[in-house]
């Protein structure tokens, strides 16, 4: 193989994948959901018949990662390897539990998680090198998520401790809805207030000088401190005005979470809106005025569309940040996936923590992908 044909990024990722899969524990066999268990490598996790397809695909993926001119094939094989890895870990859990006690659990270990990480990076690298358009990238993510959901629905993962924790939680989907409600309940008001405020800051230097320091200070307050600061005034309001308490405005629950997240959302939206309008060339505005456009027409037909990609970039930051911070809101009774994270920490149940953390990460990732697609389409990238 010629050195010029060597893919440096791909070969690095392939080597990392190889080391992660074969040098780190793949799963752990625990006596119960809390006690630490025995770490088991990939080669000992299942029968040779079960492992053969995965091992062959891993070898092929690593070999293809070395080459520059087989990106299409690498993408396809890596996707198949990812799905095979997910299938194999479920089957291996079933095989390990055959002779174990009824309370035994099989948990995912570092080798599995790092293998997923490196395979995801290989797919991302191939996506970049193939110069896929925004809609194609979105379709690829939809395909992967859909395949994972089909695998989960098929029951192959039911023997894993993570899925056992899921089946033990009767309110998982209501907590998922709660997580979205808290996120969107803070983001939508921040958009409705932040975008007009950003436009005003663009047009008024004095207003910008007054608003931005306040928003910067709010952004520096730690989330737990913000929740604590809001609990006292909201509790007083609920005590003095019982109607507000009946409406859900209390010192704990959704109210302090939504208000705190609203404050955190303002700075990225206001600053990116002002920046987007600042970057519009003055000659473009002059040309629009010379064409007879009114102030309102120029705003909606020219300035806002030109500034929209920058505004959406700020929105992307807000959405991913808020989805993560909603998890912390569980400490003040806000609910959401953070409930499982803190319950798991209290019970030293790692898989319960993962049950809250992984959906939070996936939710933030999906929203980021959708907004990235909108930004790319707005900028005129090829689909």
C-alpha positions in Angstrom: 0.0 0.0 0.0 1.4 3.4 -1.0 1.9 5.9 1.7 0.1 8.5 -0.4 -3.0 6.4 -0.4 -3.0 6.1 3.5 -5.8 7.9 5.2 -4.2 9.4 8.3 -7.5 10.3 10.1 -9.1 7.0 9.2 -6.1 4.9 10.2 -5.9 6.7 13.5 -9.6 6.0 14.2 -9.2 2.4 13.0 -6.3 1.8 15.4 -8.2 3.4 18.3 -11.1 1.1 17.5 -8.9 -2.0 17.4 -7.3 -1.1 20.8 -10.6 -0.3 22.4 -12.4 -3.4 21.3 -9.6 -5.9 22.3 -7.8 -4.3 25.2 -10.7 -3.0 27.2 -13.6 -4.9 28.9 -16.6 -5.3 26.6 -19.3 -6.0 29.2 -19.5 -6.7 32.9 -21.4 -9.6 34.6 -22.7 -8.3 37.9 -24.3 -10.3 40.7 -27.1 -7.6 41.0 -27.8 -4.1 39.8 -25.6 -2.4 42.4 -22.6 -4.7 43.2 -19.5 -4.4 40.9 -19.1 -7.4 38.6 -16.6 -9.3 36.6 -15.2 -7.5 33.5 -15.4 -9.6 30.4 -13.5 -9.0 27.1 -15.1 -9.2 23.7 -13.7 -12.7 22.9 -15.1 -14.1 26.1 -18.4 -12.4 25.9 -20.1 -14.8 23.5 -19.7 -18.0 21.5 -17.4 -18.0 18.5 -20.4 -18.5 16.2 -21.9 -15.3 17.6 -18.7 -13.3 17.4 -17.5 -14.4 13.9 -19.6 -11.9 11.9 -18.6 -9.0 14.2 -14.9 -9.9 14.1 -14.9 -10.2 10.3 -16.6 -6.8 10.0 -14.3 -5.1 12.5 -11.3 -6.4 10.6 -12.8 -5.2 7.3 -13.7 -1.8 8.8 -10.2 -1.3 10.2 -8.6 -2.3 6.8 -10.8 0.1 4.9 -10.1 2.9 7.3 -6.5 2.9 6.1 -7.4 3.8 2.5 -8.5 7.1 1.0 -10.1 5.9 -2.2 -12.8 3.6 -0.8 -14.9 6.1 1.3 -18.3 4.9 -0.1 -17.5 1.3 0.8 -16.0 2.3 4.2 -19.2 4.2 5.0 -21.4 1.2 4.2 -19.2 -1.4 6.0 -18.9 0.9 9.1 -22.7 1.2 9.3 -23.1 -2.5 9.1 -20.4 -3.0 11.7 -22.1 -0.6 14.0 -25.5 -2.5 13.8 -23.7 -5.8 14.1 -22.0 -4.6 17.3 -25.3 -3.6 18.8 -26.8 -6.9 17.9 -23.9 -8.9 19.2 -23.8 -7.3 22.6 -27.4 -8.1 23.1 -27.0 -11.8 22.2 -23.8 -12.0 24.4 -25.8 -10.7 27.4 -28.4 -13.5 26.9 -25.6 -16.1 26.7 -23.8 -14.9 29.8 -27.0 -15.0 31.9 -27.9 -18.6 31.0 -26.1 -20.0 34.0 -26.2 -16.9 36.2 -28.5 -16.2 39.1 -31.9 -14.5 38.5 -30.6 -11.2 40.0 -27.5 -11.1 37.8 -27.0 -8.3 35.3 -24.9 -7.7 32.2 -23.8 -4.1 31.9 -22.0 -2.4 29.0 -18.4 -1.7 29.7 -15.8 0.7 28.3 -14.8 -1.3 25.3 -18.3 -1.2 24.0 -18.8 2.5 24.5 -15.5 3.4 23.0 -16.2 1.2 20.0 -19.5 3.0 19.4 -17.6 6.3 19.7 -14.9 5.4 17.2 -17.4 3.9 14.7 -19.4 7.1 15.0 -16.3 9.2 14.3 -15.5 7.0 11.3 -19.0 7.5 9.9 -18.6 11.3 10.5 -15.2 11.3 8.8 -16.7 9.5 5.8 -19.6 11.9 5.7 -17.3 14.9 5.6 -15.1 13.3 2.8 -18.1 12.4 0.7 -19.3 16.0 1.1 -22.9 14.9 1.8 -25.5 17.6 1.7 -27.6 18.6 4.7 -30.6 16.6 3.8 -28.4 13.5 3.0 -26.7 13.9 6.5 -30.1 14.2 8.1 -31.3 11.1 6.2 -28.2 9.1 7.4 -28.9 10.0 11.0 -32.5 9.1 10.6 -31.5 5.7 9.2 -29.1 5.0 12.1 -31.6 6.1 14.7 -34.4 4.1 13.0 -32.2 0.9 12.9 -31.3 1.2 16.6 -35.0 1.6 17.5 -35.9 -1.5 15.5 -33.1 -3.4 17.2 -34.4 -2.3 20.6 -38.0 -3.1 19.8 -36.9 -6.6 18.6 -36.0 -7.5 22.2 -32.3 -8.5 21.5 -31.2 -6.0 24.2 -33.7 -7.0 26.8 -31.1 -9.1 28.7 -28.9 -6.0 29.2 -29.1 -4.2 32.6 -29.8 -0.9 30.8 -33.0 -2.3 29.2 -34.0 -3.9 32.5 -33.8 -0.5 34.1 -35.9 0.9 31.3 -38.6 -1.7 31.8 -38.6 -1.0 35.5 -39.4 2.7 34.9 -43.1 3.0 34.1 -42.9 6.8 33.6 -39.9 6.9 31.2 -41.9 8.5 28.3 -43.7 10.9 30.5 -40.3 12.0 31.8 -39.1 12.4 28.2 -42.1 14.6 27.4 -41.4 16.6 30.6 -37.8 17.1 29.5 -39.0 18.5 26.1 -41.6 20.7 27.8 -39.0 22.3 30.1 -36.6 22.8 27.2 -39.1 24.3 24.8 -41.0 26.1 27.5 -37.8 28.2 28.1 -36.6 28.4 24.5 -39.8 29.6 22.9 -40.2 32.7 25.2 -36.4 33.4 24.8 -36.8 33.4 21.0 -39.9 35.7 21.2 -38.1 38.2 23.4 -34.5 37.7 22.5 -34.8 38.2 18.7 -36.6 41.6 18.9 -34.2 42.6 21.7 -31.2 41.7 19.6 -32.6 43.8 16.7 -33.0 46.7 19.0 -29.5 46.2 20.4 -28.2 46.3 16.8 -29.8 49.6 16.2 -29.1 51.2 19.6 -25.5 51.2 21.0 -26.7 52.6 24.3 -29.3 49.8 24.7 -26.6 47.2 23.8 -24.3 48.6 26.4 -27.0 48.3 29.0 -28.4 44.9 28.1 -25.3 42.8 27.4 -23.6 43.2 30.8 -26.7 42.1 32.5 -27.1 39.0 30.2 -23.4 38.2 30.7 -23.8 38.3 34.5 -26.8 35.9 34.3 -24.8 33.6 32.1 -22.0 33.3 34.7 -24.3 32.2 37.6 -24.1 28.4 38.1 -27.3 26.6 37.4 -27.8 25.2 40.9 -27.2 28.7 42.3 -29.8 30.1 39.9 -32.4 27.5 40.9 -31.7 28.4 44.5 -32.0 32.1 44.0 -35.4 31.6 42.3 -36.8 29.3 44.9 -37.3 32.1 47.5 -39.2 34.7 45.5 -41.3 32.0 43.8 -42.2 30.4 47.2 -43.2 33.8 48.5 -45.4 34.4 45.5 -47.1 31.0 45.8 -47.7 31.7 49.5 -49.1 35.2 49.0 -51.1 34.4 45.9 -52.6 30.8 46.1 -53.8 31.1 42.5 -50.2 31.2 41.3 -49.4 28.1 43.3 -52.3 26.3 41.7 -51.0 27.3 38.3 -47.7 25.6 39.2 -45.6 28.7 40.1 -43.8 27.4 43.2 -40.4 27.4 44.7 -39.8 23.8 43.4 -40.9 22.1 40.2 -41.1 23.4 36.7 -41.3 27.2 37.4 -37.7 27.8 38.7 -36.4 25.5 36.0 -38.1 27.2 33.1 -37.3 30.7 34.4 -33.6 29.9 34.9 -33.3 28.2 31.5 -35.0 31.3 30.0 -32.3 33.5 31.5 -29.6 31.3 30.2 -31.1 31.3 26.7 -31.2 35.0 26.3 -27.6 35.9 25.8 -26.8 33.5 22.8 -30.1 34.5 21.1 -29.7 38.3 21.7 -26.0 38.4 20.8 -26.3 36.2 17.7 -29.3 38.3 16.5 -27.3 41.5 17.0 -24.3 40.0 15.3 -26.3 38.7 12.4 -27.7 42.2 11.7 -24.3 43.8 12.3 -22.7 41.7 9.5 -25.2 42.9 6.8 -23.3 45.2 4.5 -24.6 48.8 4.6 -24.6 49.0 0.8 -27.2 46.2 0.7 -29.5 48.2 3.0 -28.9 51.3 0.9 -29.8 49.4 -2.3 -33.0 48.1 -0.7 -33.9 51.7 0.3 -33.1 52.9 -3.2 -35.5 50.3 -4.6 -38.3 51.8 -2.5 -38.5 49.2 0.3 -40.2 50.4 3.4 -38.5 50.0 6.8 -40.7 46.9 7.5 -40.1 45.4 4.1 -36.4 45.8 4.4 -36.5 44.1 7.8 -38.5 41.0 6.8 -37.5 40.6 3.2 -33.8 41.5 3.4 -32.2 41.8 6.8 -33.9 39.0 8.7 -33.2 36.3 5.9 -29.6 37.4 5.7 -29.1 37.3 9.5 -31.1 34.1 9.9 -28.1 31.7 9.6 -26.3 33.5 12.5 -29.5 33.6 14.5 -29.9 29.8 14.0 -26.4 29.2 15.2 -27.2 30.9 18.4 -30.4 28.9 18.7 -28.3 25.7 18.2 -26.2 26.7 21.2 -29.3 27.4 23.3 -31.1 24.2 22.4 -28.1 21.9 23.2 -27.3 23.8 26.4 -30.9 23.8 27.6 -31.4 20.1 27.0 -28.4 19.4 29.2 -29.3 21.9 31.9 -32.9 20.4 32.2 -31.2 17.3 33.6 -29.9 19.5 36.5 -33.4 20.8 37.0 -34.4 17.4 38.4 -32.7 18.5 41.7 -35.5 21.1 42.2 -38.3 18.8 41.2 -38.4 19.8 37.6 -38.5 16.2 36.3 -37.1 15.0 33.0 -34.3 12.5 32.3 -32.2 14.1 35.2 -34.5 12.2 37.6 -32.9 8.9 36.6 -29.4 10.4 36.7 -29.7 11.5 40.3 -31.7 8.4 41.4 -29.0 6.3 39.9 -26.3 8.3 41.7 -28.1 7.9 45.0 -28.5 4.2 44.5 -25.1 3.6 43.0 -26.9 2.1 40.0 -24.7 3.0 37.0 -27.2 1.7 34.4 -29.9 4.0 35.8 -27.6 6.9 35.4 -26.9 5.9 31.8 -30.7 5.6 31.2 -31.0 9.3 32.0 -27.7 10.5 30.4 -27.8 8.7 27.0 -31.3 9.9 26.0 -30.3 13.5 27.0 -27.3 13.3 24.8 -29.2 11.8 21.9 -32.0 14.5 22.2 -29.4 17.3 22.2 -27.6 15.7 19.2 -30.9 15.3 17.2 -31.9 18.9 17.7 -28.4 20.1 16.8 -28.5 18.0 13.6 -31.9 19.4 12.6 -30.8 23.0 13.3 -27.5 22.4 11.4 -29.6 21.2 8.4 -31.7 24.4 8.5 -28.6 26.6 8.7 -27.1 24.8 5.7 -30.3 25.0 3.7 -30.6 28.7 4.5 -27.0 29.3 3.3 -27.9 27.6 0.1 -25.8 24.4 0.5 -26.7 21.6 -1.9 -29.1 19.0 -0.4 
